[in-house]
Amino acid sequence: MYRNLKITIIGLGLIGGSLAKALHEKAGIRNIIAFDQDKETIEKAKNDGIITHGCNITEKHVMDGFARDSDIIFICTPVKHTRDILLMLNGNVKKDCIITDVGSTKGDIINFADNVLGVSNFIGGHPMAGSEKTGYRSSYSHLFENAYYILCPCRKTPERSMKFLSGLLKAIGALPVIMDAREHDSIVASISHVPHIIASALVNLVKATDTADGKARMLAAGGFRDITRIASSSPEMWEGIILGNASETKRVLNLYIEILNNIKESIEKRDSKAILNFFESAREYRDSLPVNKKGLIEPNYEIAVDVVDRPGIIGEITSVLGHNNINIKNINVSNSREHEQGCLRISFPDNISREKAFNLLTGIGYRVYKY
């Protein structure tokens, strides 16, 4: 059904590259054209056999030629460039070509498509999957598996276009969800945009309070690194995202500041019951969150193993995993383990590998914990 589609992807970074790989490997599409500002990225994608043609994103005349005959165009550039690309594509594509983006803010671009361009075949898209890593070399074909993929239609978007794009996204393993653009922006401000601000603020807080000899940096491992992992995401990308969803981000930030002021007041009053309720409410809601669905940031598929510090212990564990064809992504000894269990932390590329490792090591007598 999808094999003969002609796909154009503008921007071949983490999301664009992963889309190209997923469409190629999972949907069997062989006619994929890509545009990116980095020549090496284009050459790498060609050499990988993922795209058939590729050009620099600045070659407008070339892009126009490919876009004019495309069935679907994915705009995978930073949010601040989406409007310019839509303007360039407007009137230069065939009538039934679906144009969609992958930005994490939707209200402004949907309003622009509706009221400025008046286009009928634009669908705002937002894959709820990603990583703090960036670039084509960090992309992979299963990024979207079991991940929600938000679709926001314009006023004139035909139902057949929504169904067709939804079907294609299902073919690469994603879970399409149709949502109003404003509702989307309100939700992601709470679950993504403000959390990125908070994570970066926490890192800057530790930086500002660190000792001259860097003791805080030394001790800020384990849990602190985990809860602030998203602060390693692209600053340029997040500048555009925050400004693109400024009103909702400010609204949610005000609510967050109110929560902080409330707990601060409870501490000042030594209100034990209020402090207990604060932590209980958070724990109950967090424990109700789904565990088998992907989010905007790639999850850590990790285990921690209690081991005795003796020569060869790391080699023993890696040998056991290697002999059972379990791929290890990373392994390290955790020296800062407050509120954590196990000193040897091992991460895996996916949940299947983690489950196999957990069951295997538990079965031969190791004490193992999942993260």
LOTITOR-170870 format. One record per atom (N, C-alpha, C, O): x, y, z. Coordinates in steps of 0.05 Angstrom, whole numbers, plus 5000, padded with zeros to 4 digits. Layout:
<sites>
XYZ ...
</sites>
This chain:
<sites>
501749765000 500050005000 501750255000 501050454988 504050245014 505650485017 508350475001 509750674999 508950234991 511650194979 512250394956 514550474953 510250474941 510650644918 510450934923 510451104905 510151014948 509951294955 512651434950 514751324952 512451694943 514751864941 514752054965 512952214967 516752024982 516952175007 519252375005 521352314996 518652615015 520752815017 521052885047 519052945060 523552875057 524052945085 525953185085 528153175074 525053405097 526653645099 527753675127 526353725146 530353625129 531653615156 532153325164 530253185171 534653245163 535352965168 536852925194 538952795195 535753035215 536953005242 535952755255 535352555242 535652765282 534752525297 531952435287 531552205281 530052625286 527252555279 527052495249 525952285241 528152675233 528052635204 529452385195 528552235178 531852335207 533352095200 531951845209 531951645195 530751855233 529251615243 526851565226 526151335221 525451775217 523151745199 524051615173 522751425164 526251715162 527251595137 527851295140 527051135123 529151235162 529850955167 527450785172 527250555162 525550885187 523050735193 521350695168 520350475163 521150905152 519550875127 520850685107 519550535093 523550685107 524950505089 524850215099 524250035083 525350175125 525549895135 522849775142 522549535139 521049935153 518549815163 516249845143 514449675142 516150055127 514050095108 514850015079 513250015061 517449955076 518349865050 518550075029 518650015005 518550325037 518650545018 521550585008 523450605024 521850594982 524550614970 525050884957 527350944951 523051044953 523351304940 523251524961 521151654964 525451564975 525651764996 527751974988 530051904984 526952224987 528752444981 529052615006 527152655021 531452705012 531952855036 533553105030 535253115012 533053305046 534553565045 535553625073 534153605093 538053705074 539253775100 541553975094 542653985072 542154135115 544254335111 547054215113 549054345105 547253965122 549853835125 550353635103 548953435101 552353685086 552953515064 553653225072 552953035059 555153205094 556052945103 553652775112 553652525108 551652895123 549252755131 547852635107 547052405107 547652795086 546352695062 547952465050 546752255042 550552485049 552252275038 551952015055 551951795045 551852055082 551651825099 548951675095 548951435093 546851825092 544151705088 544051565061 542851355058 545351685041 545551545014 547151285016 546251085006 549451305029 551051065032 549750845048 550250605044 548050925067 546450735082 544250605066 543050405074 543750715043 541550615026 538750705036 536750585027 538650905053 536150995065 534751185046 532251175043 536151365033 534951565015 536051514987 538251414983 534351584967 535151554939 536551804928 538351784912 535652034938 536852284929 537052474954 535452444973 538852654953 539152844975 540653094965 542453074949 539853324976 541053574968 541253754992 539953715013 542853964989 542954165010 540354315012 539054374992 539554375036 536954505041 536754785029 534554885025 538954905023 538955175011 538455174981 538055384969 538554934969 538154924940 535254914933 534054704927 533955154935 531055184932 530055074906 527954944905 531455124884 530455034858 530454734856 528654614843 532354604869 532454314869 530154204887 528754014880 529754324910 527654244928 524954274915 523254094918 524554494902 521954534888 521454304868 519154214866 523454224854 523054014834 522253744846 520353614836 523553664868 522853424882 520153444896 518453264895 519653674909 517253704925 514753704908 512653604916 514953804883 512653824866 511453554859 509053534853 512953344861 511953074854 511652894878 511152654875 511953004902 511852834927 509052764935 507152924930 508752534948 506152454959 505852564988 503752644996 508052555003 508052655031 510752805035 512852705027 510553035048 512953185055 513053215085 511153325097 515253125097 515653155126 517553385130 519853385121 516753595145 518453815152 519653755180 518253755200 522253695180 523553605205 525753795214 527753715225 525354045209 527254255217 526454365244 524254305254 528154525257 527354665281 524854825277 524354915254 523254855297 520554985295 520755265282 518955335266 522855415288 522955695278 523255705247 522855915236 523955485234 524155485205 521755375190 521555385166 519755265205 517555135192 515855325175 515055245153 515355565185 513755755170 515055815143 513655815122 517655865143 519055935118 518855705098 518455755074 519055465107 518955235089 516055195079 515755125055 514155245096 511355225087 510755435065 509455375045 511755675069 511455885049 512755805022 511555855001 515055685024 516455595000 514855374985 514855364961 513655195001 512254964989 509455044979 508354914961 508355254991 505555324984 505255384954 506655564943 503555234941 503155264912 505055114895 504855124870 507054984907 509054834892 508954534895 510854394889 506654434905 506354144908 503754064894 501954234889 503453804888 501053714875 498653734895 499153734919 496253734885 493953794900 493553604924 492753694946 494053344920 493453154942 495953094959 495852904974 498153244956 500553204972 499953285001 498953495006 500653105019 500353165048 502953285058 505153175054 502753525070 505053655083 504653635113 502553695123 506753545127 506553525156 509253605169 511253595155 509153675194 511653745208 511953565232 510253395237 514153605247 514553445271 515153615296 516153505316 514553875294 515254055316 513554005341 511353905339 514654075364 513254025389 511354255398 510354245420 511054455380 508954655385 507154655360 508154635338 504554675364 502754645342 500854875337 500054925314 500155025358 498155235355 498855445335 497255515317 501355555336 502155775318 502255675289 501355825271 503355445285 503655345257 500955275245 500555315221 499155165261 496455105250 495055355244 493655375223 495255555261 494055815256 495155945231 493756065215 497855925227 499156025203 498155885178 497556015158 497955625179 497055465156 494155535149 493355555126 492455565170 489655625166 489155905155 487755945135 490256105169 489456385164 491256535146 490456735133 493756455143 495656605126 495856455098 495456585077 496356195100 496656045075 493955945064 493555935039 492155875082 489655765073 489955495059 488355415042 491955335067 492455075055 490454875065 489254905086 490054665049 488054465056 489254195063 487854025074 491754155058 492953895062 495253895082 497053715080 495354085100 497354085120 496353955146 494054005154 497953785158 497253655183 499553695202 501853605197 499053825224 501053855245 501653595258 499853445265 504253535260 505053275272 507053315295 508553505295 506853135315 508753145337 509252865347 507652765363 511452735339 512052475350 512952495379 514852645385 511652355397 512352365425 514652165431 514351985447 516852215417 519152045420 521652205414 521452395398 523852135426 526252295420 528452205438 528351995451 530452375440 532852315455 534252575461 533852775447 535952575481 537652815486 539852825465 541253025462 540252605450 542252595429 541052725404 538652725400 542752835386 541752965362 543252865338 545352725340 542152925314 543452865289 542752595277 541752415291 543252575252 542652325236 544052085248 542851865249 546452115257 547951885268 546751765293 547251545301 545051925307 543651825331 540951715324 539551615342 540151725299 537451635291 537351335288 539351205283 534851225291 534550935288 531650875281 529851035287 531150655267 528550595255 526350535275 524050565268 527050445299 524950375318 524350595338 523050545359 525150835332 524651065350 521751095356 520951175379 519951045336 517151115339 515450875348 513050895352 516650645352 515150405360 513850455388 515150525407 511150405388 509650445413 509750725424 509350765448 510350915407 510351195416 507951345405 507151305382 506651505422 504451675412 505551865392 507651985395 503951905370 504652095349 502252275345 500252195333 502452525356 500152705355 499752825327 501652905314 497252825318 496552945292 494453165297 492353115310 495053405288 493153635291 492253735264 493853855249 489753685256 488853775230 488354075228 487854205249 488454185204 487554455199 484554455194 483354235194 483354685191 480454695187 479654545162 477554425161 481354565141 480654445115 481854175109 481654065087 483254065129 484653805124 482553585118 480853535134 482753455094 480853245088 481153005106 483352935115 478952875112 478952635129 480652415117 482052265131 480652395090 482252185077 485252225082 486652025084 486052475083 488952525088 489652445117 491852335121 487852505136 488352425163 488652125165 490352015179 486751985152 486851695154 489351575140 490451385150 490051695118 492351585103 494951625119 496551445122 495351865131 497751915146 497751745172 499851645180 495451715184 495251545208 496051265202 497451135217 495051165179 495750895171 498650855166 499850645173 499951055154 502851035148 504451035175 506350885178 503551195194 504951215220 504550955235 506450865249 502250825233 501850565245 503750355233 504650175247 504250385207 505950195193 508850205204 510350005202 509650435215 512350455226 512350405257 514350455270 510050325267 509950255295 508850465314 508750415338 508250705304 507350925321 504350895328 502950725316 503451045347 500651045357 499451325352 499751495369 498251365328 497151635322 494851715341 493151555347 494951965349 492852085366 492052355354 493752525351 489552385347 488552635336 487752825358 486252755376 488753075357 488353265379 488253545368 489553615348 486653715382 486653995376 489354125382 490554055402 490154305365 492854425368 493254575395 495354545408 491254725403 491454875428 491554685452 493054735471 489954475451 490054285473 492754145474 493854105496 493854085451 496553965450 498554145463 500154055479 498554405456 500554585467 500354615497 502354655511 497854605507 497454625536 498654385550 499954405571 498254145539 499253895551 502253885550 503553825571 503453935527 506353905525 507854115541 510154075548 506554345546 507854545564 508254425591 510354475604 506454255600 506654135627 508453895627 509953855646 508353725606 509853475608 512553485594 514153295596 513153705579 515653715565 517053985567 519353995575 515654205560 517054455558 517954565585 520254645587 516154575604 516954675631 518954475644 520854565657 518554215642 520554025653 523354075642 525354035657 523554145616 526254215606 527354465619 529754475625 525754655624 526654895638 527454825667 529554915676 525854655680 526454575707 529154425709 530854475726 529554235690 531954075690 534454255686 536454225700 534154445667 536454625663 536854815687 539154875694 534654895700 534855065724 536254905746 537955025761 535654655749 536954495770 539954465765 541554495784 540654425740 543554405733 544954675739 547054675751 543654895731 544855155736 544955215766 546755355775 543055115781 543055145810 545455015823 546855135839 546054765815 548354625825 550954755816 552854785832 550954845791 553254995781 553855245798 556155305805 551655385805 551955635820 552755595849 554055765861 552055365860 552655305888 555055115892 555655045914 556355045870 558554855872 560954975887 561255225887 562454805900 564854905914 567054965894 566954885870 569155095903 571355175885 572754935874 573754945851 572854715889 574254475879 572354275866 573054045861 569754365861 567954195845 566853955859 566353755846 566453965885 565353735899 562453665890 561753435888 560853875885 558053825877 558053675850 556453495845 559853765832 559953625805 560753335809 559653155795 562553285827 563453005832 561152835843 560852605835 559652945862 557552795875 554852785859 553152615865 554552965840 552052975825 551952765804 551752825780 552052515812 551852285794 549252145799 547452245813 548951905788 546651735794 543951875789 543451965767 542351905810 539652015808 539552295797 537852365781 541452465805 541452745795 541952755765 540652905751 543752595756 544252585727 541752485712 541152575690 540352295724 537952185711 535752395709 534552425687 535152535731 532952715730 533552975714 531653125707 536153025709 536853255693 537853185665 539053355651 537452935657 538552835631 537653005608 539153055589 535153095609 534053245587 535353525583 535053645562 536853615603 538253865601 540553845581 541754055573 541253605572 543353565552 542253595523 543853575504 539653655520 538553685493 539553945480 540654115493 539053965454 540054185438 539054455448 536554495448 540754645458 539754905466 538355065444 536355195449 539455045420 538255185397 535455095392 533655255387 535054835393 532454725388 530454815410 528154885403 531354815435 529554885456 528955175458 526855255468 530755345449 530155625447 527655675429 525855815436 527655535406 525455565387 522855445398 520755565394 523055225412 520655095423 519455265445 516955305444 521055365463 519955535485 518655785474 516455865483 519955915455 518756165444 516356105427 514556265425 516255865415 513955785399 511555715415 509255715405 511955655441 509655595458 509855775483 509355675506 510456025479 511056205501 508656245521 509156235545 506256285510 504056345528 503356105547 502956145571 503255865535 502755625552 505055565571 504555485593 507455605561 509755555579 509755745603 510255665625 509156005598 508956195620 506656115639 507056135664 504456035628 502155955646 502955725664 502355735688 504155515653 504955285669 507255355688 507255255710 509055525679 511255615697 510055755722 511055715744 508055915718 506756055740 505455855760 505655895784 504255645749 503155435766 505355295781 505055235805 507555235768 509755105781 510955275804 511555175825 511255535798 512255725818 510355725842 511255745865 507755715837 505755705859 506155455876 505955475901 506555225863 507054975878 509555005895 509554915918 511755115883 514155155899 513755335923 514755285944 512255555918 511755735940 510055605962 510555655986 508255435954 506555295974 508255105991 507955096016 510054945978 511754765994 513754926011 514454846033 514755146000 516555316016 515155416041 516255426063 512555506038 511055606060 510555376081 510755426105 510055136071 509654906089 512154846105 512054776128 514554876092 517054826106 517455046127 518354986149 516855296120 517255516139 515455476163 516255536186 513055376159 511155326181 511555066195 510254996215 513454906184 513954626194 511354476195 510754326214 509754506173 507254366170 507654086160 507754036136 508053906178 508753626171 506653496153 507353356134 504053546159 501953416143 501953516114 501653356096 502353776110 502453886083 504853786067 504553726044 507053756081 509453656067 509053366059 509753276037 507953206078 507352926072 505352906049 505752736031 503253066048 501353056026 502553136000 501853025979 504453316000 505853405976 507253165963 507053115939 508753015979 510252785969 508352545962 508852405942 506352505978 504452285973 502852325947 502552145931 501952575943 500452635918 502152595894 501252475874 504752675895 506552645872 507052345868 507152255845 507552195889 508151915886 505751765874 506151605855 503351815883 501051675873 500551735844 500051545828 500851985836 500352055808 502551935790 502051835768 505051955799 507251855783 507051545780 507551445758 506251405801 505951115799 503651035781 503550795773 501851215775 499651155757 500351195727 498751135710 502751315722 503451365694 504051105680 505050915692 503351095654 503850845638 506850785636 508450975634 507550535638 510350455638 511250345611 513750315607 509450275593 510250145568 510050315544 510250225521 509650575548 509450765526 511850955526 512851025547 512651025502 514951215499 513951495503 511651565500 515851665511 515251945515 517052115497 518352015479 517152375503 518652555487 521652515489 523152575470 522552405512 525352345515 525652045517 524151905530 527651945502 528151655502 528551555530 530251665545 527151345538 527551235565 530251095568 531451015549 531151085593 533550935599 532650645605 531150595623 533750455589 533250175595 535550065611 537549965600 535350095638 537550035655 536849835676 534549795684 538949695686 538849535710 541149615728 543149725718 540849555753 543149595772 543549325785 541649185793 546049245787 546748985798 548449015823 550449165823 547648885845 549248885869 551548695866 551148455862 553948795866 556348625863 558448685884 558548905895 560048485891 562248525909 564648635893 565148545870 566048825904 568348945891 570648745891 572248735910 570948595870 573148405867 574048395838 572448445820 576548325833 577548305805 575848115788 575247895796 575248215764 573848045745 570848035745 569547915728 569648175765 566748155768 565248285744 563248175735 566348505734 565048635711 565248455686 563348425671 567648335683 568048145661 566147915662 565247815641 565647805686 563847585689 561047645679 559747495664 560047885688 557347955680 557148015650 555247935637 559048165640 558948225611 559247965594 558047945572 560747775604 561047525589 558447365589 557747255568 557047365611 554547225613 552547355593 551147215578 552447615593 550547755575 551447715546 549747665528 554047735540 554947705513 554447425502 553747395479 554847215518 554446945509 551546885503 550846695489 549747055514 546847025509 545847235489 543447295487 547747355474 547147535453 545547785462 543747885448 546147875486 544848115496 546748345493 548948345505 545948545478 547648775472 547648985495 545449065504 549949065504 550249265525 550749535512 552549565495 549249735520 549550005509 551750155525 553350295514 551650125552 553550255569 553750115596 551749985604 556050135609 556350005636 558150185652 560250275643 557450225678 559150385695 558650325724 556450225731 560550385741 560250355770 559150615781 560350825776 556950605795 555750845807 556950895834 556650735853 558451115836 559751185861 558051355880 558651385903 555851465868 554051625884 551251495883 549951515862 550451345904 548151175902 546051245923 544551065932 545851495931 543751565950 541051515938 540451605916 539351375953 536651305944 536651115920 534651095906 538850985916 539050785894 539850515905 540850495927 539550305888 540350035896 542249935874 541849985850 544249775883 546049665863 548249855855 547650095850 550649765852 552849945845 553749925816 555050105806 553049705803 553849675775 551449735757 549449575758 551549955742 549250035726 549849955697 551950025686 547949815685 548249725657 545849825641 543549785650 546249955619 544050045602 544049885576 546149785566 541649865564 541249695540 539749865519 538550065525 539949775494 538649935472 535649925472 534350095460 534449725485 531549695484 530549535509 532149415523 527949535513 526749405536 526949105535 527248975555 526948995511 527148705508 529848605518 529948405533 531948745511 534648675520 534848705551 536048535564 533648915561 533748955590 532248725605 533248625625 529948645595 528348435608 529948165607 530048025627 531148115584 532747865582 535047865601 535647665614 536448095603 538748115622 537848085651 539047955667 535648225657 534548205685 533847925692 534647825714 532447785675 531647505681 534047315682 534147145699 535947365664 538347195663 540047225689 540747025702 540647475696 542347525719 540947445745 542247345764 538347505747 536847415771 536847115773 537047005795 536546985751 536446695751 538946555760 538846325770 541246695757 543746565766 544746675793 547046645801 542946825806 543446895834 544247185840 544747245863 544447355820 545047635825 542647785835 540347715828 543047985852 540948165860 540848395841 542748545838 538548415826 538348605804 535948785807 533848695817 536249035800 534049225802 533649365775 535549415760 531149425769 530449565744 530249855749 529349945770 531050015729 530650315730 529150395705 528550635702 
</sites>
